[in-house]
Amino acid sequence: MSPSGARLEALTKELRLRWQQTQEYWVDAKSREFEHKYLEELFASVDRAVLVIDQLDKLVLKIKKDCE
């Protein structure tokens, strides 16, 4: 995995952990709405982005190798 993808994944993991901690204290309809409206899509988008970053990293490495 590329350094950028790994960093994005690590930061997202930290956000997930912080959100879980927040949910211990913020338990109501608004917290569920916030999670559904913002975090679910964010986490899904980050997962997709990490895959794309990894694919792009592999492509760039291949291009560099082909140009040598």
C-alpha positions in Angstrom: 0.0 0.0 0.0 1.2 3.5 -0.8 2.2 5.8 2.1 -0.7 8.1 1.2 -3.2 5.3 1.2 -1.9 4.0 4.5 -2.0 7.4 6.1 -5.6 8.0 4.9 -6.6 4.6 6.2 -4.9 5.2 9.6 -6.6 8.5 10.0 -10.0 7.1 9.1 -9.4 4.3 11.6 -8.7 6.9 14.3 -11.9 8.8 13.3 -13.9 5.6 13.6 -12.5 5.0 17.1 -13.3 8.5 18.2 -16.8 8.2 16.8 -17.3 5.0 18.7 -16.2 6.8 21.9 -18.5 9.7 21.2 -21.4 7.3 20.8 -21.0 6.2 24.4 -22.1 9.7 25.4 -24.2 11.0 22.5 -27.1 8.5 22.1 -30.1 10.0 20.4 -31.8 10.5 17.1 -29.4 13.3 16.1 -26.3 11.2 16.6 -27.8 8.4 14.4 -28.8 11.1 11.8 -25.2 12.5 11.9 -23.7 9.1 11.5 -26.1 8.2 8.6 -25.8 11.6 6.9 -22.1 12.1 7.2 -20.0 9.3 8.5 -21.3 6.3 6.7 -20.7 7.9 3.3 -17.3 9.3 4.4 -16.1 5.9 5.6 -17.4 4.2 2.4 -15.7 6.9 0.2 -12.4 6.6 2.1 -12.5 2.8 1.6 -13.0 3.3 -2.2 -10.3 6.1 -2.3 -7.7 3.9 -0.6 -8.3 1.2 -3.3 -7.9 3.8 -6.1 -4.8 5.3 -4.5 -3.3 1.8 -4.4 -4.1 1.2 -8.0 -2.7 4.6 -9.1 0.5 3.9 -7.1 0.9 0.6 -8.9 0.3 2.3 -12.3 2.8 5.0 -11.6 5.4 2.4 -10.6 4.8 0.5 -13.8 5.1 3.6 -15.9 8.4 4.6 -14.2 9.7 1.0 -14.8 8.6 1.1 -18.4 10.4 4.4 -19.0 13.8 3.2 -17.6 
